[in-house]
Amino acid sequence: METISLLKNTIQDYAWGSSTAIPELLGKNPISNKPQAELWMGAHPKAPSLAKCDGKWISLLELIEKDPKNILGKKVAEKFDNRLPYLFKVLAAAKTLSIQAHPSLSQAREGFEKENKLKIPLNAPNRNYKDNNHKPECICALKPFWALKGFRKISSILAFMEKVCPQNLGKELDDLRQNRNFQGLKTFFNALMTMDRERQSRIIKEAIITAQKLVEDDPAFKWMLNLHNEYPEDIGVLFPLLLNLIYLKPGQAIFIPAGELHSYLDGLGIELMANSDNVLRGGLTPKHVDVPELMRVLSFEEKQANMISPHPKGDGESIYPSSAEEFILSIVSLKEGMVYNSPTRRSVEILICTAGEATITDHGSNGRLSIGKGTSIIIPAAVKKYRIEGNAALYKAAVPV
């Protein structure tokens, strides 16, 4: 594969998805009220994209297996064992995603091997590790987007929790006041997650009654009530008080490293991650929750959540910086008369047009491809250089080189 190719992608219909956001982006009619949660662009074995080659739609996974160096580039192929190292998505959340974290690379390898030895089927509902890879990820808002990310400062957690649960969480709050550190936060969180259901119910009831009175004081209380409507018996309804509540404006992004507890609450975004499907859940879900394994991978570092704005690179391209080795996210924004010229030193790239129309020209073959809103393409490393012209916005996934 040595040419720029159109992609046809799988849409995952998870229950929390929006029924309208992804069809609107793709210029298609919604399918009644069927949720469409994630559009997957890449070569994950669960749902590889199809690339149009010589008039035929062929699995991108198969194409890479047959010709890894031309598609990925020699260095990327060698570094990532002939596999596309990232998975590119459009994520549309109409309901809350589960509270979750992702393992580090060593934790993923260890967990995957352990569950294989236990002969737990890959599709078993109690399986934690679907592969042996980690899953750092970046999400950029296309529309206003709400999320939870990382533990708040302990002083902030105490201030919130003392307001809503002074009676039923008294002992645990006293312990946290005495131990305002990593271990104290870990002990507090573990106590919340492992206490009996009857006590959790009392805590939830006390917290929700108080939150209803404070709903105008802070959006965290409003989100508590929203989560309680969906999961009335889940201790996760308290998590907007434990984790940083983030509001992203279109164009703003956040980066989620290994071990960071998070959840996406509502909105439409572009998501880019290492090519993995490993998720350890902590609540707000009917799916499997493994508290001991979650505790093993979690980071209990208190922090403020930093939002990422793109850094201009030139020719209309702006980069979202991150520490990931597998991927780099950027946006190419063009107005009529502007031209984006790709660098000559580049890796395999997947692009999706989120607004407008553009023409992409391969400098080598002079082949041209017109794309519009919702169109996605792959540009293999074998394409030495290309240019984009038009009036459009395109998000681009690539591998740092």
C-alpha positions in Angstrom: 0.0 0.0 0.0 1.7 3.2 -1.2 -1.2 5.6 -1.9 -3.6 7.8 0.1 -6.7 5.7 0.7 -10.2 6.3 2.0 -11.3 4.5 5.2 -14.5 2.8 6.2 -14.9 2.5 9.9 -16.8 0.5 12.6 -19.2 2.3 14.9 -19.5 0.9 18.4 -23.1 1.1 19.8 -22.3 1.2 23.5 -25.4 2.2 25.6 -23.9 5.5 26.7 -23.5 6.8 23.1 -25.4 9.6 21.4 -27.9 8.6 18.7 -27.3 11.8 16.7 -23.7 13.2 17.1 -21.7 10.7 15.0 -24.3 10.5 12.2 -24.4 14.3 12.1 -20.6 14.3 11.7 -20.7 11.7 8.9 -23.6 13.4 7.1 -25.9 10.4 7.7 -29.4 10.0 9.2 -29.6 8.6 12.7 -30.8 5.0 13.1 -34.0 5.7 15.2 -32.7 6.0 18.8 -29.9 3.5 18.5 -26.8 4.8 20.4 -23.6 5.4 18.3 -20.8 5.8 20.9 -17.5 5.5 19.1 -16.2 5.5 15.6 -13.0 3.5 15.4 -10.2 4.4 12.9 -7.2 2.1 12.9 -6.2 -1.6 13.0 -7.4 -2.9 16.4 -8.3 -6.6 16.0 -11.7 -6.0 17.5 -12.8 -3.6 14.7 -10.2 -2.8 12.1 -10.9 -0.1 9.5 -11.3 -1.0 5.9 -9.1 0.8 3.4 -10.1 1.3 -0.3 -7.3 -0.2 -2.5 -7.7 -0.8 -6.2 -11.5 -0.4 -5.9 -11.7 -3.0 -3.1 -12.3 -2.5 0.7 -9.6 -4.4 2.6 -8.9 -4.7 6.3 -6.3 -2.3 7.4 -5.0 -5.0 9.8 -4.4 -7.4 6.9 -2.8 -4.6 4.8 -0.3 -3.8 7.6 0.5 -7.5 8.1 1.4 -7.8 4.4 3.3 -4.6 4.0 4.3 -3.1 7.4 7.3 -1.0 6.3 5.5 0.8 3.5 2.5 1.6 5.6 4.0 2.3 9.0 7.5 3.3 8.0 10.6 1.3 8.7 11.4 2.8 12.1 7.8 2.7 13.4 7.4 -0.9 12.2 10.5 -2.0 14.0 9.7 -0.1 17.2 6.1 -1.3 17.5 6.5 -4.9 16.2 4.8 -4.2 12.8 1.6 -2.9 14.4 -0.1 0.4 14.1 0.6 1.8 17.6 -2.5 4.0 17.9 -6.3 3.9 17.7 -8.1 7.0 16.6 -11.7 7.6 17.6 -14.7 9.9 17.5 -16.4 9.6 20.9 -20.0 10.8 21.4 -21.2 10.5 25.0 -24.9 11.2 25.8 -24.6 9.4 29.1 -21.7 8.9 31.6 -19.0 6.4 30.8 -17.8 4.2 33.6 -15.3 5.5 36.1 -12.1 3.8 34.9 -8.4 3.7 34.7 -5.9 2.1 32.3 -2.8 0.0 33.3 0.8 0.9 32.6 2.7 -1.2 30.0 4.2 -3.5 32.6 0.9 -3.9 34.4 -0.9 -4.7 31.2 1.6 -7.4 30.2 1.5 -8.9 33.7 -2.3 -8.9 33.9 -2.8 -10.2 30.4 -0.4 -13.1 31.0 -2.0 -13.9 34.3 -5.5 -14.0 32.9 -4.3 -16.1 30.0 -2.8 -18.6 32.4 -6.1 -18.7 34.2 -7.7 -19.5 30.8 -10.3 -16.7 31.1 -11.7 -16.2 27.6 -11.0 -12.8 26.0 -14.7 -12.1 25.6 -15.5 -13.1 29.2 -17.4 -10.4 31.2 -15.0 -10.8 34.1 -11.9 -10.4 31.9 -9.8 -7.2 32.8 -7.1 -7.4 30.2 -8.0 -7.8 26.5 -4.4 -7.3 25.3 -0.9 -6.7 26.6 -0.7 -3.0 25.9 -1.1 0.2 27.9 -3.6 2.9 26.9 -2.5 6.5 27.4 -5.1 8.7 25.7 -5.9 12.2 24.6 -9.3 13.6 24.0 -10.1 16.9 22.3 -13.5 18.5 22.4 -15.4 19.0 19.1 -18.4 20.3 21.1 -18.6 21.3 24.8 -17.3 18.3 26.8 -17.5 17.4 30.5 -15.1 14.9 32.1 -13.7 13.8 35.5 -9.9 13.5 35.6 -7.5 12.6 38.5 -7.9 13.1 42.2 -8.6 16.6 43.5 -6.3 18.1 46.1 -7.0 16.4 49.4 -8.0 19.7 50.9 -10.7 20.1 48.2 -11.9 16.5 48.7 -12.3 17.1 52.4 -14.1 20.4 51.9 -16.6 18.8 49.6 -17.1 15.6 51.6 -17.5 17.4 54.9 -20.4 19.2 53.4 -22.3 16.2 52.1 -21.3 13.3 54.3 -20.3 14.6 57.8 -22.2 11.9 59.6 -21.9 8.6 57.7 -18.3 9.1 56.6 -17.1 10.7 59.9 -14.4 8.1 60.7 -13.0 8.0 57.2 -12.9 11.8 57.0 -11.1 12.0 60.3 -8.5 9.5 59.1 -7.9 11.5 55.9 -7.5 14.7 57.8 -4.8 13.1 59.8 -3.1 11.6 56.8 -3.2 14.1 54.0 -0.9 12.2 51.7 -0.8 9.4 49.0 -1.4 6.6 51.6 -4.2 8.5 53.3 -6.0 9.1 50.0 -5.6 5.4 49.0 -7.0 4.2 52.3 -9.9 6.6 52.1 -10.8 5.5 48.5 -10.4 1.8 49.3 -12.8 2.2 52.3 -15.4 3.8 50.0 -15.1 1.1 47.4 -15.1 -1.9 49.8 -17.6 -1.0 52.5 -20.8 -3.0 52.6 -23.7 -2.0 50.4 -26.0 -1.0 53.3 -23.5 1.6 54.5 -22.8 2.8 51.0 -26.6 3.4 50.6 -26.7 5.5 53.8 -23.8 7.6 52.6 -25.3 8.1 49.1 -28.7 9.1 50.7 -27.1 11.7 53.0 -24.9 13.1 50.2 -27.7 13.4 47.7 -30.1 15.2 50.2 -27.3 17.7 50.8 -26.3 18.1 47.2 -29.9 19.0 46.2 -29.5 22.1 48.5 -26.1 23.0 47.1 -26.7 22.4 43.4 -26.4 26.2 42.6 -23.1 26.5 44.5 -20.9 24.2 42.3 -21.4 22.1 39.1 -20.0 19.1 41.0 -23.2 18.9 43.0 -25.3 19.0 39.8 -23.2 16.2 38.3 -23.7 14.2 41.5 -27.5 14.4 41.0 -27.2 13.5 37.3 -25.2 10.4 38.1 -27.6 9.5 40.9 -30.5 9.5 38.4 -28.6 7.0 36.3 -27.0 4.9 39.1 -28.9 5.5 42.3 -27.1 2.8 44.3 -23.6 3.3 43.0 -20.9 4.9 45.3 -19.6 6.5 42.1 -22.1 9.3 42.4 -19.6 10.8 44.9 -16.8 10.9 42.3 -17.5 14.5 41.1 -16.3 15.5 44.6 -13.2 13.2 44.6 -12.0 13.9 41.0 -11.3 17.1 39.1 -14.5 18.2 37.2 -13.4 19.5 33.8 -15.3 21.5 31.2 -13.6 21.6 27.7 -14.5 24.1 25.1 -14.2 23.0 21.5 -10.5 22.7 20.6 -9.4 22.1 24.2 -8.0 18.7 25.2 -6.8 16.6 28.1 -4.3 13.8 28.3 -4.9 10.7 30.5 -1.8 8.8 31.6 -1.7 5.3 33.0 -3.3 4.9 36.4 -5.4 8.1 36.4 -9.0 7.6 37.4 -11.3 9.4 35.0 -14.7 9.4 33.2 -16.2 11.2 30.3 -19.6 12.6 31.2 -21.1 14.3 28.2 -20.0 15.6 24.8 -18.4 15.0 21.4 -14.7 14.6 21.0 -11.8 13.3 19.0 -9.9 10.6 21.0 -6.4 9.3 20.2 -4.8 6.5 22.3 -2.4 3.7 22.2 -3.8 0.7 20.4 -5.4 -1.1 23.4 -8.8 -1.9 24.8 -7.7 -2.5 28.5 -10.1 -0.8 30.9 -10.3 -1.3 34.7 -13.7 0.0 36.0 -14.5 1.6 39.3 -18.2 2.2 39.1 -21.1 3.9 37.2 -21.5 0.8 35.1 -23.3 -2.6 34.9 -20.0 -4.1 33.7 -17.4 -6.0 35.7 -15.7 -4.0 38.5 -12.5 -5.5 40.0 -11.7 -3.3 43.0 -8.4 -5.1 44.0 -7.1 -4.9 40.4 -8.2 -1.3 40.1 -6.4 -0.4 43.4 -3.2 -2.1 42.0 -3.0 0.2 39.0 -4.4 3.5 40.4 -2.2 6.5 41.0 -3.3 8.4 44.2 -1.4 11.6 43.4 -3.5 14.6 44.1 -3.3 17.1 41.3 -4.9 19.9 39.4 -6.2 18.9 36.0 -4.4 20.8 33.2 -6.1 21.4 29.9 -4.1 21.3 26.7 -4.3 23.9 24.0 -2.8 23.3 20.6 0.7 24.7 19.8 1.0 26.3 16.3 3.5 24.4 14.1 3.1 26.3 10.8 1.1 25.8 7.5 -2.1 25.8 9.5 -1.2 22.8 11.7 -1.3 22.9 15.5 0.0 20.2 17.8 -1.5 18.9 21.0 1.6 18.0 23.1 1.7 14.8 25.2 4.2 12.4 26.6 2.9 9.4 24.5 5.4 7.5 22.3 2.7 5.9 20.2 0.8 8.9 19.0 0.6 12.7 18.4 -2.6 14.5 17.8 -2.8 17.7 15.7 -5.4 19.8 13.8 -4.9 21.2 10.3 -7.1 24.3 9.9 -7.3 25.8 6.4 -9.1 28.7 4.8 -9.5 29.3 1.1 -6.1 30.0 -0.5 -4.1 28.3 2.3 -1.9 25.2 1.6 -0.7 22.7 4.1 2.5 20.9 3.0 3.4 17.8 4.9 7.0 17.3 6.3 9.2 15.0 4.4 10.1 13.2 7.6 6.8 11.6 8.7 5.0 8.4 9.8 1.7 6.7 9.0 -1.1 9.2 9.5 -4.9 8.9 9.7 -7.0 12.1 9.1 -10.6 12.8 9.6 -12.3 16.0 8.2 -14.6 17.5 10.8 -15.7 20.6 8.8 -15.5 21.9 5.2 -14.0 20.4 2.1 -10.4 19.9 1.0 -8.3 18.3 -1.7 -5.2 16.2 -0.8 -2.5 15.7 -3.4 0.3 13.2 -3.4 3.5 15.0 -4.5 5.0 11.8 -5.9 2.2 10.4 -8.0 0.3 13.6 -8.3 -2.8 11.7 -7.3 -5.6 13.8 -5.9 -8.4 13.0 -3.4 -11.3 15.2 -2.5 -12.7 14.9 1.0 -15.5 16.5 3.0 -16.9 16.5 6.5 -16.9 13.0 8.0 -14.4 11.5 5.6 -11.4 9.7 7.0 -8.2 8.6 5.1 -4.9 6.9 5.8 -1.7 8.3 4.4 1.0 5.5 4.5 4.6 6.3 5.3 5.4 5.4 1.6 3.8 8.7 0.5 6.9 10.9 0.8 5.1 14.2 0.8 1.6 15.6 0.2 -0.3 18.9 0.4 -3.8 19.8 1.5 -5.8 22.7 0.0 -9.3 24.0 0.7 -11.5 25.4 3.5 -11.6 22.7 6.1 -10.6 21.4 9.6 -8.9 18.0 9.7 -7.7 16.1 12.9 -4.6 14.1 12.3 -3.2 11.1 14.2 0.5 10.3 13.7 3.5 8.7 15.4 6.2 11.0 16.7 9.3 10.8 14.5 
